[in-house]
């Protein structure tokens, strides 16, 4: 039953992000560029406006007992920056690799391979010492990971209400742009927020303490294959790989399926970017999925800081690309 639930949960996410082309590289790069296109950023705000209160309610009611990402600020900053650079180089995020594979972009298999390599190098290889050093002595509150709730007290809800009010005002005054076959930012954000919220209940029912993620998945598979005791097909790996068939169904039924390869320049970008993302996510303990979509809903300071670092990495890499004429 747990295996089936994990597959369905991953396929649901894959279907939604394919229908909305929800890549976090595009989310941040399109927002930061001039002229900007903030549609995917708007969808992300809607996602958070739904998932944060719902997930916090689940926790308050005792319906879920999630693992909270540690607030290892050095790892969050360094890993997030590297990950953001990797997204610009690859022109994709990690979830983008999976759903783009589902809609026929076969070249992302190169990025998938180097992402695997980067993750293993960071957890088991020559970068393991750096990762351990940067993740040492995380900030905790009474022995648990630091969150907005346990650090700000009553000021936490006040801050969240003010931020939510500002986001709602901004979204209320935002246009609904035509995206052709793709979902607009409002239905995309609603679907993402509901999917990410429901996934917590399903994961908890199946005995998992986290809904979606990518970091350490390749390392766990490698350890399982080599007999080192890793988990080959646990909840997180199954949901992650199930994104592909979910995206395939969405692409086929919506007419966005396009099976293709890439040129050598694009293969090089995918290879380098995948490696950067594997290393960055390994150091930070998560990526755009595990931190920006899932961890932020838990109000984890580690996930929030990693998300800001990812955005900074995207901004910096994009500026460099503009300077050297590689847009």
Order of alpha helices (4+ residues) and beta strands (2+ residues): alpha-alpha-alpha-alpha-alpha-alpha-alpha-beta-beta-alpha-alpha-alpha-alpha-alpha-alpha-alpha
